[in-house]
């Protein structure tokens, strides 16, 4: 039997749980990047600050590398030899370069891209 | 069934399942994946650096430097191309066609050097048919921003699919497409300088000023090919402008358009001649199917006067056309069993190319140079960077007198 006032307590608990879960929620973005001599597709990624970013890297030809400005550096295996996955939190707004870190031919130096971390829409509206 | 067994056998060999030679004491086996295996785990969990930390094109370098001052040798890369050609009416030939080494160096994050040195036909005697040592690329890139970068030195002309990406594993067929040989004279390289970058997502451009073509080298059979100055003490009285815009924003799709324009008659000051080339191309890959298409058209002004001048000067008129054009369509399909990191693709390509398409007034076209070709064959990749190619070319012309030779070709190419 439900005691008097219990219904109110249950509803309050559910509301608090929902609120805390929405406050703590972190958006997650999964991106697939294809590496091929001599380009990354896509070569520009935009995410909001605070997003957990999971990048799946797959090659259409030879081994490539994926180096981020913070020192993250992984090998993207050759075509049909699997994929590399890089995961990070986009902590601060800004534009961050990534590039191929394994010599792959004459156009190797031009395999570059950018991750653009933008302020949250709510933050941006507060600034305005 | 037999072909499947043979393929399996080749795959087994490529995996190291059986050895061509016994293992020597100093032999070290390289670990490798036996089957494609997704690595569905984070290889690194980290955070992007905060603003102000090392970043490209966002942070001004210290005064007097160009970003990082660390000078790094980029290493050696290269590709090789080894052919067997059996052309109708001729003895078969075996030829180490290309031995190419690439050297790169990063003076800093923003100043980088790339070079490509090519030895053709394994022996240098002085003419292209006998052998050539060519400096196909040697340039410095000054990386300023994503949208705008500077480049100067020996550059590949940014025209067509093959000219800038001509390594054996990236195209089907032992020899390059005919259109990329007699209409777009690949490998086409000249000294010059220019800018390049990515304007919007997936839209990239390159535009250069370069040494022009030399019209005295043009001919009826191979069009512009003999006019390349190859950056060797090149006449620069007339400046060529060239450029390419391409879209690579959708996985599997590459689409581009290119142009070249220059006056070319510097060896004959009284002849007003000019070359204008326009080209469009596309590659699209979906699943196991890949398609390619390219169309190139060249307008040559002043060729009537050039033909007459050469006739008077050397006694032979080259019969250069006022327009030449060519196109090809190619489809390939990967037939590899899955799962397997080894691959095989069958392909067929139709080419149509005419180096006498429109003639100057007073000159008749030579019909043997209005040609088309069917090329079909197989590319087997024991590794994505190694390819064994087999093809057969059927070439026809509009001539009722001469017969274009068909050919059976086998090639081995690799890239590292």
Boltz contact constraints between the chains, C-beta under 6 A:
constraints:
  - contact:
      token1: [A, 34]
      token2: [B, 251]
      max_distance: 6.0
  - contact:
      token1: [A, 39]
      token2: [B, 248]
      max_distance: 6.0
  - contact:
      token1: [A, 41]
      token2: [B, 248]
      max_distance: 6.0
  - contact:
      token1: [A, 41]
      token2: [B, 251]
      max_distance: 6.0
  - contact:
      token1: [A, 44]
      token2: [B, 201]
      max_distance: 6.0
  - contact:
      token1: [A, 61]
      token2: [B, 384]
      max_distance: 6.0
  - contact:
      token1: [A, 62]
      token2: [B, 384]
      max_distance: 6.0
  - contact:
      token1: [A, 62]
      token2: [B, 385]
      max_distance: 6.0
  - contact:
      token1: [A, 69]
      token2: [B, 49]
      max_distance: 6.0
  - contact:
      token1: [A, 69]
      token2: [B, 54]
      max_distance: 6.0
  - contact:
      token1: [A, 69]
      token2: [B, 55]
      max_distance: 6.0
  - contact:
      token1: [A, 70]
      token2: [B, 46]
      max_distance: 6.0
  - contact:
      token1: [A, 70]
      token2: [B, 48]
      max_distance: 6.0
  - contact:
      token1: [A, 70]
      token2: [B, 49]
      max_distance: 6.0
  - contact:
      token1: [A, 72]
      token2: [B, 44]
      max_distance: 6.0
  - contact:
      token1: [A, 72]
      token2: [B, 46]
      max_distance: 6.0
  - contact:
      token1: [A, 74]
      token2: [B, 43]
      max_distance: 6.0
  - contact:
      token1: [A, 78]
      token2: [B, 384]
      max_distance: 6.0
  - contact:
      token1: [A, 79]
      token2: [B, 384]
      max_distance: 6.0
  - contact:
      token1: [A, 80]
      token2: [B, 36]
      max_distance: 6.0
  - contact:
      token1: [A, 80]
      token2: [B, 341]
      max_distance: 6.0
  - contact:
      token1: [A, 81]
      token2: [B, 33]
      max_distance: 6.0
  - contact:
      token1: [A, 81]
      token2: [B, 36]
      max_distance: 6.0
  - contact:
      token1: [A, 81]
      token2: [B, 341]
      max_distance: 6.0
  - contact:
      token1: [A, 82]
      token2: [B, 36]
      max_distance: 6.0
  - contact:
      token1: [A, 82]
      token2: [B, 37]
      max_distance: 6.0
  - contact:
      token1: [A, 82]
      token2: [B, 38]
      max_distance: 6.0
  - contact:
      token1: [A, 82]
      token2: [B, 39]
      max_distance: 6.0
  - contact:
      token1: [A, 83]
      token2: [B, 38]
      max_distance: 6.0
  - contact:
      token1: [A, 83]
      token2: [B, 39]
      max_distance: 6.0
  - contact:
      token1: [A, 84]
      token2: [B, 43]
      max_distance: 6.0
  - contact:
      token1: [A, 85]
      token2: [B, 42]
      max_distance: 6.0
  - contact:
      token1: [A, 85]
      token2: [B, 43]
      max_distance: 6.0
  - contact:
      token1: [A, 87]
      token2: [B, 42]
      max_distance: 6.0
  - contact:
      token1: [A, 87]
      token2: [B, 45]
      max_distance: 6.0
  - contact:
      token1: [A, 88]
      token2: [B, 46]
      max_distance: 6.0
  - contact:
      token1: [A, 88]
      token2: [B, 47]
      max_distance: 6.0
  - contact:
      token1: [A, 88]
      token2: [B, 48]
      max_distance: 6.0
  - contact:
      token1: [A, 89]
      token2: [B, 47]
      max_distance: 6.0
  - contact:
      token1: [A, 90]
      token2: [B, 48]
      max_distance: 6.0
  - contact:
      token1: [A, 91]
      token2: [B, 47]
      max_distance: 6.0
  - contact:
      token1: [A, 91]
      token2: [B, 48]
      max_distance: 6.0
  - contact:
      token1: [A, 92]
      token2: [B, 50]
      max_distance: 6.0
  - contact:
      token1: [A, 92]
      token2: [B, 51]
      max_distance: 6.0
  - contact:
      token1: [A, 94]
      token2: [B, 51]
      max_distance: 6.0
  - contact:
      token1: [A, 95]
      token2: [B, 58]
      max_distance: 6.0
  - contact:
      token1: [A, 96]
      token2: [B, 48]
      max_distance: 6.0
  - contact:
      token1: [A, 96]
      token2: [B, 55]
      max_distance: 6.0
  - contact:
      token1: [A, 97]
      token2: [B, 56]
      max_distance: 6.0
  - contact:
      token1: [A, 103]
      token2: [B, 74]
      max_distance: 6.0
  - contact:
      token1: [A, 103]
      token2: [B, 75]
      max_distance: 6.0
  - contact:
      token1: [A, 103]
      token2: [B, 77]
      max_distance: 6.0
  - contact:
      token1: [A, 105]
      token2: [B, 77]
      max_distance: 6.0
  - contact:
      token1: [A, 106]
      token2: [B, 102]
      max_distance: 6.0
  - contact:
      token1: [A, 106]
      token2: [B, 114]
      max_distance: 6.0
  - contact:
      token1: [A, 106]
      token2: [B, 116]
      max_distance: 6.0
  - contact:
      token1: [A, 106]
      token2: [B, 137]
      max_distance: 6.0
  - contact:
      token1: [A, 109]
      token2: [B, 112]
      max_distance: 6.0
